[in-house]
Amino acid sequence: MNRSDKIEIFKKASLCRNFEEKVFDLIQQKTFKYPLYLSAGEEYIPATLATYYEGKQPYIFAQHRAHSTYLSFKGNIDKLIKELLGKKDGCAGGMGGSASICSTEINMFGHDGLMGSQIPIAVGACHSTNELTIGVCGDASAEEDYVMSAIAWAGFKKLPILFIVEDNNLSILTEKKVRRDWEMDDFARSVNVNAANITDDPSEIYKSLDNLKLPALLNIKTDRLFWHAGAGEDDYEKIDRYKIQREELGDEALQIHSYNKQYIKELWDLHLENK
């Protein structure tokens, strides 16, 4: 990866991180009356994917914790804010809320609430369009039987689909080692889907995308900074990819971070004034 790629990824990740940290503060202030699912700590995954696929318009199927996916793929930030405030001109008409972010403008389809259901839906859509499709789920959703059978069918049909498992090692609060003793990349390879088990380091993601022909599955180890839902900090040792990259990229990254922090604050203040 060259520096320009790293900066472009950081720009997206910075917008996402500052957005989520502002929402975290607003949850603490009881601005919202329903659960919100924050992606802080995991934003480097969609930021890297969106940069890698720059200029393409993949079909995107995500679940909860998808604010950063929406923002990274150039979703309208004003419409996202309006959605979280329950307004009719939000990206999902004010009816989806935090857990069902969607936008036809960026080919992102909202989640229906059934854990992991976006994966078989993504496979069906990919089979219909034969276009690049990204299906995103967590390490717990990946264990559902219909998720695994859908991945297997994509392998059988050799569909142009990329499965992303955002593996934060937790199903709400239950660690992966309590739930299973196998990894998703092993399963994927057993059903003819190319796979890798990597971290959310952008260079690892780029390398895997370069080397793996679709259909492919990336089990990406990452860390959520905040609770499963709401405003609280998870009590375990975390690797903060955003902080690592900010320090590595130096003053330029710090300026980007500071700009986005102020930009997000002013944007939310404006929307809350008109609430």
Solvent accessible surface area in square Angstrom, and as a share of the most:
residue,aa,sasa,rsa
1,M,83,0.37
2,N,87,0.45
3,R,121,0.44
4,S,77,0.50
5,D,37,0.19
6,K,50,0.21
7,I,14,0.07
8,E,65,0.29
9,I,0,0.00
10,F,0,0.00
11,K,91,0.39
12,K,20,0.09
13,A,0,0.00
14,S,0,0.00
15,L,37,0.19
16,C,0,0.00
17,R,10,0.04
18,N,5,0.03
19,F,0,0.00
20,E,0,0.00
21,E,56,0.25
22,K,38,0.16
23,V,0,0.00
24,F,21,0.09
25,D,63,0.33
26,L,4,0.02
27,I,31,0.16
28,Q,106,0.47
29,Q,122,0.54
30,K,171,0.72
31,T,29,0.17
32,F,25,0.10
33,K,202,0.86
34,Y,82,0.31
35,P,81,0.51
36,L,2,0.01
37,Y,41,0.16
38,L,4,0.02
39,S,3,0.02
40,A,1,0.01
41,G,1,0.01
42,E,3,0.01
43,E,1,0.00
44,Y,1,0.00
45,I,1,0.00
46,P,5,0.03
47,A,0,0.00
48,T,0,0.00
49,L,4,0.02
50,A,6,0.05
51,T,14,0.08
52,Y,65,0.25
53,Y,17,0.06
54,E,85,0.38
55,G,80,0.77
56,K,129,0.55
57,Q,93,0.41
58,P,2,0.01
59,Y,53,0.20
60,I,1,0.00
61,F,10,0.04
62,A,4,0.03
63,Q,12,0.06
64,H,49,0.22
65,R,16,0.06
66,A,2,0.01
67,H,0,0.00
68,S,2,0.01
69,T,7,0.04
70,Y,1,0.00
71,L,8,0.04
72,S,1,0.01
73,F,20,0.09
74,K,144,0.61
75,G,10,0.09
76,N,61,0.31
77,I,19,0.09
78,D,50,0.26
79,K,68,0.29
80,L,0,0.00
81,I,0,0.00
82,K,49,0.21
83,E,1,0.00
84,L,1,0.00
85,L,27,0.13
86,G,43,0.41
87,K,49,0.21
88,K,189,0.80
89,D,79,0.41
90,G,9,0.09
91,C,20,0.12
92,A,18,0.14
93,G,26,0.25
94,G,21,0.20
95,M,172,0.77
96,G,24,0.23
97,G,11,0.10
98,S,2,0.01
99,A,35,0.27
100,S,23,0.15
101,I,4,0.02
102,C,37,0.22
103,S,10,0.06
104,T,119,0.69
105,E,111,0.50
106,I,11,0.06
107,N,32,0.17
108,M,2,0.01
109,F,77,0.32
110,G,35,0.34
111,H,19,0.09
112,D,98,0.51
113,G,62,0.59
114,L,106,0.53
115,M,76,0.34
116,G,0,0.00
117,S,8,0.05
118,Q,5,0.02
119,I,0,0.00
120,P,44,0.27
121,I,88,0.45
122,A,0,0.00
123,V,6,0.03
124,G,39,0.38
125,A,26,0.20
126,C,0,0.00
127,H,94,0.42
128,S,94,0.61
129,T,53,0.31
130,N,108,0.56
131,E,95,0.42
132,L,33,0.16
133,T,0,0.00
134,I,2,0.01
135,G,0,0.00
136,V,11,0.06
137,C,5,0.03
138,G,21,0.21
139,D,2,0.01
140,A,13,0.10
141,S,2,0.01
142,A,0,0.00
143,E,50,0.22
144,E,52,0.23
145,D,107,0.55
146,Y,65,0.25
147,V,0,0.00
148,M,41,0.18
149,S,67,0.43
150,A,10,0.08
151,I,1,0.01
152,A,29,0.23
153,W,100,0.35
154,A,0,0.00
155,G,1,0.01
156,F,145,0.60
157,K,88,0.37
158,K,156,0.66
159,L,10,0.05
160,P,33,0.21
161,I,0,0.00
162,L,1,0.00
163,F,1,0.01
164,I,0,0.00
165,V,0,0.00
166,E,19,0.08
167,D,4,0.02
168,N,11,0.06
169,N,58,0.30
170,L,24,0.12
171,S,28,0.18
172,I,101,0.51
173,L,134,0.67
174,T,56,0.33
175,E,70,0.31
176,K,21,0.09
177,K,157,0.67
178,V,109,0.63
179,R,61,0.22
180,R,23,0.08
181,D,143,0.74
182,W,88,0.31
183,E,47,0.21
184,M,0,0.00
185,D,10,0.05
186,D,77,0.40
187,F,36,0.15
188,A,0,0.00
189,R,119,0.43
190,S,83,0.54
191,V,32,0.19
192,N,118,0.61
193,V,2,0.01
194,N,60,0.31
195,A,10,0.08
196,A,20,0.16
197,N,49,0.25
198,I,18,0.09
199,T,47,0.28
200,D,3,0.02
201,D,35,0.18
202,P,2,0.01
203,S,49,0.31
204,E,62,0.28
205,I,0,0.00
206,Y,29,0.11
207,K,136,0.58
208,S,10,0.07
209,L,18,0.09
210,D,97,0.50
211,N,103,0.53
212,L,42,0.21
213,K,164,0.70
214,L,48,0.24
215,P,8,0.05
216,A,2,0.01
217,L,0,0.00
218,L,0,0.00
219,N,0,0.00
220,I,0,0.00
221,K,97,0.41
222,T,10,0.06
223,D,22,0.11
224,R,3,0.01
225,L,26,0.13
226,F,19,0.08
227,W,129,0.45
228,H,46,0.21
229,A,32,0.25
230,G,16,0.16
231,A,22,0.17
232,G,10,0.10
233,E,120,0.54
234,D,8,0.04
235,D,150,0.78
236,Y,72,0.27
237,E,166,0.75
238,K,60,0.25
239,I,101,0.51
240,D,29,0.15
241,R,28,0.10
242,Y,2,0.01
243,K,100,0.42
244,I,71,0.36
245,Q,8,0.03
246,R,61,0.22
247,E,117,0.52
248,E,95,0.43
249,L,6,0.03
250,G,32,0.31
251,D,110,0.57
252,E,74,0.33
253,A,0,0.00
254,L,95,0.47
255,Q,126,0.56
256,I,25,0.13
257,H,24,0.11
258,S,59,0.38
259,Y,146,0.56
260,N,12,0.06
261,K,114,0.48
262,Q,94,0.42
263,Y,75,0.28
264,I,1,0.01
265,K,98,0.41
266,E,97,0.44
267,L,23,0.11
268,W,0,0.00
269,D,49,0.25
270,L,98,0.49
271,H,15,0.07
272,L,49,0.24
273,E,138,0.62
274,N,102,0.52
275,K,137,0.58
